[in-house]
Amino acid sequence: MIVAVTVGSATGLHAREAARVAAVAASCPTPVWVRRDGGAPVPADSVLSLLTLAAPQGTELLLESASSSSLELVAQAIGAS
Amino acid sequence: MTALLLRGLGASPGSATGPAYRLADPPRLPAPRPVTDPDAEVDRAFAAIEAVSREIGARADAADDPTTSEILRVQAALAADRTLRDGIAMAVRAGHEAPHAVAAVLGEHRSALLAAGGLLAARAVDLDDLRDRVVAGCLGLPMPSLPHPGRPFVLVAVDLAPADAALLDPAQVLAVLTSAGSYVSHTAILARARGVPTVVACAGALDITDGTTVTVDGTTGRVTVGVGGPVTMVDGATGQVTATPGRAVAQVDDQSRTLPSDVRGVTRDGHPVPLLANIGSAAELAGVSVEGVGLFRTEMLFQHHLDAPGVAEQEAAYAAVFEAMAGRPVVVRTLDAGSDKPLPFLSDDREPNPALGIRGLRVARRRDDILRTQLTAIASAARKSSARVAVMAPMVTTVGEAAQFAALCRDAGLPKVGAMVEVPAAAVRAREFLQAVDFLSVGTNDLSQYTFAADRRSGELADLLDPWQPALLSLVALCAAAGQVMGRPVGVCGEAAADPDFAVVLAGLGVTSLSMAPASIPAVGAALAAHTLDECRAAAQGALAAGDPAAARAAARRR
C-alpha cells in the first residue's frame, strides 16, 4: 500500500520532528518506508534516514507499508504540524 | 625552574594563576589493521554506541530545562539509530575495524546533511560529536569534554566554540588562554561577561604541558608559564600568591573577579553617563548592582532550540531580567541570529558569505513570525514589570528598515524603540535614523568588522579591529553628533566601551550611555570620575585627530 502525505511541521522533518516520527514508526508492528517522489525509500523508524530526506514543510512524501494501520499512524505523525 | 613569558592579546581583564589544562583534542583514528574477527569487531562498535546512547540519555534525564533535555534526547536517538548500526555492521564486514567503520558511516551521513544545506547542515556538528564519542568508546578512551582536573584551572584551547564558552563555569575555569581568536571573538565576549580573565591569539599557548602553573593577565596580554623568580615579579602588581613547586595553587586576583558594587557613571564635574550591563540572561545579574541593562542579548534563549521558543517560555526569561532591574532601564535586543550565530530553525540554505547575508533584523524578511512572537513576549513581560523596557533591532541597514521595525514594536505595545548601528550605512544616516527610532546603540564590534572588511574572528587582522582606529572613531562621532542634534540618546554597547580610556573618549564624543560586561563597570566608572566633561571632550578631539590607533590611544591618555 502507498499513501502520499505532506510534511506539516513548520520546521520540516527536522531533528525533533524526525525523532517523533521515528518513535511512532518504531512502535508500529509492520515496517513503514518513506521516500520522496523518485527517491530511494528509507525506513521510517530511522531518525538519521528521515533527516537525510531533507524535507521542509509542504514536501510531499510517499509512505509504503504492508499494514494500513501502520501507514495511517506514520502518515498522521508526518502530517501533524 | 625558570618562567617563560608569552604574549597574546588581553581579551578579558583581570589576572589569575593556576594549573593549565588543555581542551582535549578529538580522538585520532589509529592506523587501520585487518579485521580478523568481524563478529567481535561489530560487538565492539555496538557496545560503544550503546554506551554513548546511554550516557547521553542519562544526561537528558538529568538536564534541568526541557530544551537541553530535548536536544540530548534527539542526540541519543541518533546514536541508537538502526540504520547507523546496519551501516556500521556492513562496513565492518567489508573489512573495516570498528572505529574506522563508525567514522566512515557517520562521515557519509554527515556529507548528506551538509549537501542538504542550512537547517540540516547544522546537524552535521551533532554527528561529529557523536563520531568523536563512539570512536573514543571503541578505542577505550575517555569521552571528549572540558578537562576536569578536580581543582580550579586555566583552560587552554585553540579557540572555543560559543557553545563551549557558554558552558564555562567561572568557579572552575580561572582563566582562558587560546592560540587563536581576537578581542571580539565569542570566546572573549563570553569570558568578559563571566569575568574570566582571558588572553587570546597567544602563540605558544598549545605548547604548555598540562598541570604547569601559568599566570594569565587578561589586561596586558602577558602569560607567564612555569614557576620561578620572574613569576613573583609579574605577580607583584596584583599581589598574588605564587605557586609552590610540586603543589600548584589557584589564586585569583580578587579585585578582578569581584562584581561591581553600585557604580554610577558620572564625570568629575557631575555629567551623567549611565554605565549599563551587557547580559545574555538574568543569571548574569546575580549579585550585581548596575544602573540598568544596555544590551540584553536574547540569542541564548533561542540557541538550544530546535524550533523557536514560544511566547510563554520567552516571557519568563524576559520577566526574570525585568524583575532584577525593577525601576531601571533595560534594552532588549531582538534575536540576532545568522552569520556566526546560526540557529537550526532559521538557516534554510547555505549562504556564500553569511556575515553579509540574512542575519539580525534581516531574518524577519523570511520569518517575521519569530520577531512578532518575540515582541509579544517582551511587551507582555514589560507590562507586568516596573523596569523601563526598550527594544532595539540588530543589523539595521536602512531608515526604511528602522521605521518598519519601529512600527512593529509600537503595534506590539512597546513604545520605546531603537536601532543598533553596526554597519557604516546606518552610521552615515544616523540623523535620519533618529527620525524613525527613539535611540541608537552603536555595536562597535560589528561596526569594526563591516567598516574595515575584517572578520571579527580573525586573529591575524586584530589590528584592523582595534576600536581606536580613527575611521571607527569618526563613525561613532557621527552618530553621537546626530543624537545631540536630534536630542535623542546614542549609546555604545560594543565591548570597546569596557576600555576605560576609550570610555572617556566616547563620553567626550557625546555618547550618552555605555554598556559593557558587568565586571568592567568599576574600572570605567573610576576613569569617568577622574575626568571633567571638558577633559573627555579634549581626549575625544585628540583621538579623532590622530593618524592611527596607537597615536589615538596616546592622545587620549595625555588628557
Chai-1 contact restraints between the chains, C-beta under 6 A:
chainA,res_idxA,chainB,res_idxB,connection_type,confidence,min_distance_angstrom,max_distance_angstrom,comment,restraint_id
A,T11,B,D307,contact,1.0,0.0,6.0,A-B,restraint_1
A,T11,B,F345,contact,1.0,0.0,6.0,A-B,restraint_2
A,A15,B,V74,contact,1.0,0.0,6.0,A-B,restraint_3
A,A15,B,L306,contact,1.0,0.0,6.0,A-B,restraint_4
A,R16,B,V74,contact,1.0,0.0,6.0,A-B,restraint_5
A,R16,B,L306,contact,1.0,0.0,6.0,A-B,restraint_6
A,A19,B,V74,contact,1.0,0.0,6.0,A-B,restraint_7
A,A19,B,A77,contact,1.0,0.0,6.0,A-B,restraint_8
A,S46,B,D81,contact,1.0,0.0,6.0,A-B,restraint_9
A,S46,B,R82,contact,1.0,0.0,6.0,A-B,restraint_10
A,S46,B,T83,contact,1.0,0.0,6.0,A-B,restraint_11
A,V47,B,A77,contact,1.0,0.0,6.0,A-B,restraint_12
A,V47,B,L78,contact,1.0,0.0,6.0,A-B,restraint_13
A,V47,B,D81,contact,1.0,0.0,6.0,A-B,restraint_14
A,L48,B,D81,contact,1.0,0.0,6.0,A-B,restraint_15
A,L48,B,T83,contact,1.0,0.0,6.0,A-B,restraint_16
A,L48,B,L84,contact,1.0,0.0,6.0,A-B,restraint_17
A,L48,B,H109,contact,1.0,0.0,6.0,A-B,restraint_18
A,S49,B,T83,contact,1.0,0.0,6.0,A-B,restraint_19
A,T52,B,A112,contact,1.0,0.0,6.0,A-B,restraint_20
A,A54,B,A116,contact,1.0,0.0,6.0,A-B,restraint_21
A,A54,B,L120,contact,1.0,0.0,6.0,A-B,restraint_22
